[in-house]
Amino acid sequence: RLKLAVLTSGGDSAGMNAVVRAVVKTAIAKGCEAWVVREGYEGLVRGNAHETPEVRDARAHEDDAGFVRNLRFGDGELLKDGTGDYIGGRTLRNRYIVRVGWDDVRGWFGEGGTLIGTARSVDFRTTEGRQTAAFNMIKEGIDALVVCGGDGSLTGADVFRSEWPQHVAALRSQGKITEEQATAHHHLRIVGLVGSIDNDMSLTDLTIGAPTALHRICESIDNINSTAVSHSRAFVLEVMGRHCGWLALMAGVSCGADFIFIPEHPPSEDDWEDKMCDTIRAHRDVGQRKTIVIVAEGAIDKNLNPIRAEYIKDVLSGRLGLDTRVTTLGHTQRGGAPCAYDRIMPTLQGIEAVEALLEATPDTPSYMIGVRENKITRVPLMEAVAMTRQVATEIAAKNFTKAMSLRDPEFEE
Ligand code: F6P
């Protein structure tokens, strides 16, 4: 009977809970044991090393009917070792790898963020940390993992999988696991799902959480529009997206922004301020009472310097005399209830993830479950990560070449 675990890693995104719910329910429906790892990879490294005897006793009675009631109420306490973490009448103190039942994830698709927690683990970046993680998993009899996170988290998953046989051999030779355990868990099954509000992964059309973040931005712009119109003001809105301008671009299209700045496409003109002012003046001349400029947090100018919202504000008020305000939407974009799409797609992807794990062999690649042209797809995880990096490198090189040739027309790549 396959025991599989699901974890969320990296920045949270709406829809991660729907993934966990779908994975848990599908696993149980297919006769597997479902587990969650709390606090991402950090939880894998911490494992259940310090669980109390009472918890061990309680675990002897676990069943699929649901062990962890209302998991959500405990997660705030998790990282405070040895304190609190009192969940649904039973203590799960210091337990990070937790078996869950059908009821534990009831209603989770409507919840924002990730109820099982996420963390940036320094220890999991080391071979030693990953070996401890392998030990903690094998101890619980788990050798199948669904990871929902961004490209860094998915790369970590693939590294973990490729090292797994070495970890098993080392743990066996240290006497930490038995020969039977080493044989039973000789390979790790891994599947990745992309949770990121930035929509920054290749080979999938939409990452989990991106549609909700976009909705959030649109709602904010709608709200800002009414006050902007009232005062005939200009607003510069900074939206998330360190390397990827998808949110800024799509929000601009959805809300009819006057001007948009994204990292992938820095303005090549020396005089982008003039161009922006001309455009906005033209919009004002035909009667528009408000101005919306959207700037992605990673937007850059032709010299690869950041374009700051405050600077745009100064240009708009200085040159056009517009009463201008800056609004940074920040983490309001990441939080809150998932939109319908971020419930449906993660659910379908979670189901596919379990199926992929059940079919996995030592010879199949680790898959990334994505969506392309409205169909759920499986692609080799490292192919998607490699293509994402390649695209990022190409964009950076293109911007660099542009910057250099603007400085020196003789410059050749
Ligand atoms: O990658 C998702 C993201 O929300 C980015 O858009 C943003 O730059 C970053 O995470 C913010 O990270 P943190 O929550 O760690 O400040």
Boltz pocket constraint, residues with backbone or C-beta under 6 A from the ligand:
constraints:
  - pocket:
      binder: B
      contacts: [[A, 11], [A, 12], [A, 196], [A, 197], [A, 198], [A, 240], [A, 241], [A, 242], [A, 297], [A, 334]]
      max_distance: 6.0
